[in-house]
Amino acid sequence: MRGSQMQVSPAQAQLLSMLVQILGARRCIEVGVFTGYSSLAVALALPESGHLVACERDDRCLEVAKKYYQRAGVAHKVIDVNIHLLYLG
C-alpha cells in the first residue's frame, strides 16, 4: 500500500452508488479494492440480497476493506477474492 493513493473521489463514489440504484443491479464486481471506498459505496447501494465480488491482490488492502465492510454492515454482501491466490493455484 505504500505509495498508493485512492483513485475514486467522493463524487465518483456517489455516482457509482447512483448507477447501482438506477440500474437495479443485484450483482457487481470490482477489480482492485485498495481500501474499499468505492466497493463500499456499491455494496451500500445494492439491495439486501445483492452481492459484490471484490477482487484484490494485496492482502493488506483486502483486510483494510473488510474492516470497513463490517463497520458499515455490508460484509454479508461482499465476496472478497484475493486474485494473487488465483494465479498461484
C-alpha angles and dihedrals in degrees: 000000000000110000092013125124136194113264100196124075123210089255091053091049089053089050091051090050092049092049091052090052097043093048092045089231116189098176128037137169131208123191111201111026102182104171094348098249098135094034089053090054089051095045092050090053095048119096116258090262093048126109136209121200105210113195121195134157098202114079092202092057091047091052092051091049092048090057091055092047089053094047092050093048096240101105090109089062096051124083105191120204126191100215091192088069091052090061093048093052 
